[in-house]
Amino acid sequence: MQRLYDFLRRHPTGVDSFWAVMLSGFSVLWVATVPKGPDGLAAAAVVLLFGLVVALRRRMPETMLLLAVALGLVQLLVDLPPNPADFAMLVIIYSVAAHDGPRWASRLALVGGACAATLSQLRWPVENVALAGQVFFTTVMSVPFVLAWVLGDSMRTRRAYLAQLEERADRLEREREAQAKVAVAAERARIARELHDVVAHNVSVMVVQADGAAYVMDSSPDQARQALETISSTGRQALAEMRRLLGILRTGEPEEAGEYVPQPDVQQIEDLVEQVRTSGLPVDFKVEGTARRLPSGVELTAYRIVQEALTNTRKHGGPDVGACVRLTYFDDGLGLLVEDDGRGAAHEMYVDGGADGRGHGLIGMRERVGMVGGTLDAGPRPGGGFRISALLPLKPAH
């Protein structure tokens, strides 16, 4: 049975041809047995052509509909009474209504089917039946034609609906793929910024401490040992953060709890400042307003801005440079102010790209601030030094 079903699905025209032959054969036998029937040649031609309508209903539905209408008129003219071949009218009405063709063909099929029973009753009235009975008989005979059209039109509507659903599903799938690619690109850009911040800050601390240890190695071994311990702890912290970021980049999945260090937040800015002080850069740190929990994106942005600003101050501020960091909690935002009294012009060239175009500090800051909808202002201070001011909008945590 399954093989037969598959064959019928693969060869619908062959199936139509089989039923057309069967219908034509029965119709020819029926016409031949009708006493005082019509002209045999004309009747056989009409019956065989009705079989052709069934055989080609899928390939040429509109053409076969017009042929069926013409055969119906010829049947009236040659006085060929209703016979099994007329079943082809029901078939072509259904086929045209179910086909995604011009609407005129579907309307013609409906009107022709509704009129077929009436014309047949007028041409071959039922004998010994009152007028009311003839009207009732005509109405009943019209029902199959109308039902064939309704069924075909319903199939067409359902097929169009399913096609629309498939098209919509394909479109949504393509949109999801595009959004996934955008999200991956954005995540890789974020990880690149994180790596830049981690490497630039921690490596600069290690370089400063190594230079200091080499300078006091002979005169102050204890101070050199302390500098080496700072280098060791800073290196471990940098490795932990880089392992976390590279793990996300490699697997594309969030890291397991406890496997890597957590993302920095505002609370860790004080530890960051203390680490910078240990490296030899004096920093004045103050928090104004009522501290509260912030969105994770805002917390990470605030930490990275302070980290990048202090790193640039230490690397490019010159000798005897000092810095200050201010965090201000507003009702609707977090204010950041990082400024130093070093060589502002050289500092500005670095964070804004410089002559070599390799500095990405200020660019990264602007991207981070833009991602949370904030504003950033950076530039030289009056009297020397450099200032970075940012306002990060936030909503109170619930």
N, C-alpha and C positions, 0 to 999 in steps of 0.2 A: 504493500500500500504506500509506503514511504517513497519507493522508487516511482510509482505511478504519479504521486503528488508532485515530486520534483520534476518529472517529465512534463506534466501539465503546466507547471510554472515557467519552465524554460521554453515551451513551444505553445504559447496561447493561440497563435494563428492556426497552427495545425489542429488544435482542438476545435476552433471555430469551423474549420473546413470539414471536420468529421461530422459535427452536428448539422452543418449545412447540407451535406450529402444525405444524412438520415432524414432531415426535414423534407428535402426535395423528393426523396423516394416515397415517403408516406403520402405526400401531397399528390404526386403523380398517380399513385394507386387509388387514392380517394377520388380524384377527378375522373379517372377512367371508369369507376363504378357508378358515377352519378348518371341516372337515366335522363335522357334528353338534355344532356349537358351542353356546354358551349362548344365552340369550335376547338377541336383537340389540339391543333398546332398552337393557337393563341394561348390556350390554357396551360399547355406544357411550357411555353416560353415564359409566362408570368410566374409559374411555380419555380422554374429553374432560376430565374432572376432573383426571386425572393431568397433562394438559397445562396446566391452570390452576395446578397445584402448581409446575410449572417456571416459568410466566410470572410468578408473584407471590412467588417464593422470597426475593427480596431485600427486598421491602416488608413482608411478613408471614411471616417464617420460622417462628415458633412456631405460628401458625395453620395454615400450609400443612403443617407436620409432623403436626399432629393430623388434618388432612384426609387426608394420605397413609396414616396408620394406619387411619383409618376405611375408606378405599378398599381397603386390603389385606384387611381383614376382610370387606368386601362381596365382594371378588373370590373369597375362599374360599367364601362362602355361595352365590354364584350359579354356582360352578364355572367361573370364567373362568381358563383355564390361563395360565401365565407368557407374557407377550407384550412387545413393545418398549416399551409404555407403562410397564412396571415399572422402566425405567431412571430414571424420575422419583424413585424411592425413593433411589437412589444420590445423585442431585443434591440432594435435600432433606436427606439425612443430612450431606453435606458442607457445605451452606449453614448448617444449624443449628450444626454444630460450629465453623464459622469465624466465626459471628456472636457479637458481644459481648452476648449475651442471658442470660436466667436459666439456671442450670446444670441445672435439671431437664429442660429441653428437650434439652440436649446428652446427658444421660444416657439420656433416653428414645430419642433417635435411635440411640445405640449399642446399647441393649438390643433395640430393635425391629429394627435391621439384623441383629443376631446371630441373632434368632429367625425372621427372614423365610425363610431357606433351609430351616430345619427344618420350619416349618409348610407350606411349599410341597412338601417331600418327603413329608410325611405325607398331604397332600391329593392330590398327584399323584405317587405313587411310580413309580420307574423299573422297568419290567417286566423280568423274567428277570435280576435282579441280586441277588446274595446280600446278607445283612444288612450284612456288613462293607463291601461295595461301596457300599451305600446310605449308610452312615455316612461313608465317605470322600467320596462325592459331595456330601453335605450340608456337610461341612467345607470342601471346596473352594469351594462356592457361597457360603459365608459370608465368605470372605476379601475379596471386593470391597467388601462393606458395611463391614467393619471398617477396611479400608484407606481408604475414603472418609471415615470419621469421623476416623481418625488424621491424614489430610492436612488436613482442615478445622480440627481442633484445633491442629495445628502452625501453620497460617496465622494463627489467632487469637492464639496465643502470640507469634508473631513480630511481628504487628502491634502487640500490646500492648507488646512490648519496644522496638520502634522509637518508639512514642509516648512511652514513658518516657524514652528517650534524648533525644528532641526537647524534652520538658518540662524535662529536666535541663539541656540546652544553653541553653534560654531562661532558666532560672533563673540559671545561671552568668553568662550575658551580662548579665542585669540586675544581678547582684551586682558584676560587673566595672565596669559603668557607675557604680554607686553608689560603689564604692571609688575610681574615678577622680575623681568629683566631690569626695569627701572629701579625696583627695590634692591636688587643685587648690586647694581652700579652705585646706588646711594650708600649702601652698607660698605662696599669696598672703599668708597671715598671717605666715609667716616673712619674706617679702620686705618686708612692711610694717614689721616690727620692725627689719630691717636698715636700711631707709631712715631710720627714726626715729633709730637709733644714729648713722648716718653724718651725717645733717643736724645733729642736736643737737650732736654733738661738734665737727665741723669748723667749723660756722658759729659756735659759741661761741668757738673759738680765733681765728677771723678777726675777730670783733667785739672781743675783748680786744686783739689786736694792732693793729687799726685805731685803737682808743681810745688805745693807748700811742703809736702813731706820731703821731697828731694832737697829743698832749700834748708830745712832745719834738721836734716838727718844726723849731722855730726854735732851740732850745737845743742839740740833739744830732742833727744830720742823719744821721750814720752809724748811730746807734741806730734812727732812724726808717726808714732804708733797710733795715736788717736786719729790722725788723718787717714792712715791705712785702714783702720776699722770703719771709718766713714765711707771710704771707697768700697770696701767689701759689702757693707749693708746697702749702699746705693746700687751697686751692681746686682745684688740679689733681687732688690725691688724692681729694677729695670727688667731683669730676666723674667720675673713673675708676670709683670704686666705684658711684656712682649709675648710670653707663652700663652697668655689668655687671648690676646688679639690674634695671634697666628692660629690658635686653635679654632677660633670662630671662622677665620678666613679659610682654613683648610676643610672644615666639616660643614660650614654654613649653618651650624646649630648652636644654641646657647650652651655655654659651658656648664658642666655639672657643679652643683654646689660644693664648695670646699676644695675644688680642684685648682682654681686660679684665684687670684686676688680680686676683690670686688672693684667695681668702677669707683673712681674718686668722687667725693661729694664736697659740699661746702664745709662740713665739719673738719675735713682733712686739710683745709687751707692753712689752718694754724700749724699743723705738722709740717706742711710744705715750707712755710715761712721759717720755722725753726731749723729745718734742714738747710735752707739758704743762709741763714745766719751762721750755722756751723761751718759753711764753706767760706766764710769771711766777708759776706755782704751784709752790712747792717740794714735791718728792715724794721720800720715802725708799723705795727699792725693794730687796727682798731675795728670793732664791730659796733655799728649804731643801729638803733631800732630793736624791735623784738624779734629774736631769731625764731624761726619755725621751719617745718618741713616744706620742701619745695619739690616740684616735679623733677624727676630724675634727669631729664634733658637739661633743665636749667642748672641743676647742681653740677653736672659734668661740665657744662659750658663755662660756668663761673670758675671752676677749678682750673680748667685748661687755659683760660685767659690769664689768670694770675700766674700760672706756671710759665707760660710763654713770655709774659712781660718780664718776670724776674730773670728768666734765662737770658733774654736779650740784654737786660741791664748788666748782668754779671759778665757777659761776653763782650759787650760793646760800649759799656758806660764809661770805661776808662778807670784810672786809679782813683782811690779814695772816693768812690761813688757810694751814695746812700739812696735808699728807696723807702717808700711808704705805701701801705696797702690799706684801703678803706672799703668795708662792706656796709652798705646801708639798706635796711629793710624798709621799704615803703608799703603802703596798703595794697598797691597793685603792681609792685615790681621790686626787683633787687638791683641796687646800684653798685657798680664796681669802679674804683679809682685806684690806678697804679701809676705812680710817678717817681722819677729819679732826678738827681741833680748832676748827671754825667754829661757826656758829649752828645747832645741832642741831635745834631746834624748827622753824625755818623750812624747813630742809632736809627734814625729815620730811614737812612738809605738801606740799612739791613732789613728792617721789618717790612719795608715797602717794596722790596725786590732788589734794590741796589743796582749798581752798574753791571754786575755779572748776571743779574736776573735769577739768582738761585735762592734768594730769601723768600720764604713763604709764611713767615710769622704773621704779619698783618692780614695777609690774604686768608689764612686759616682762621684767624679770629673773626673776620667779617663773615665767613661762611658759617661758623658756629653760631654767631649771634643771629644771623639771618634765619637759620633753621628754627630758632625758638621765637622769631618775630621781634627781636630786640633791635637796638641801635648801638653803634660804636663810633667813637670819636677818638682819633689818635693824631698826635702831632707834637712838635717841640713846645716846651714850656717857656714862658717869658723869663729871661735871665739865664737860660740854659737848662739842659735836661730834657726829658721826654715824658709825655703824659698819655695814658690810655684810660678812657672813660667809657663805660658801657652801662646800658639800662636794659635789663632782662625782664620782660613782663611775666607775671605769674598769677595764678589763682590760689587763694588760701586752700590748704589741704583740708579735706573733710575726714 
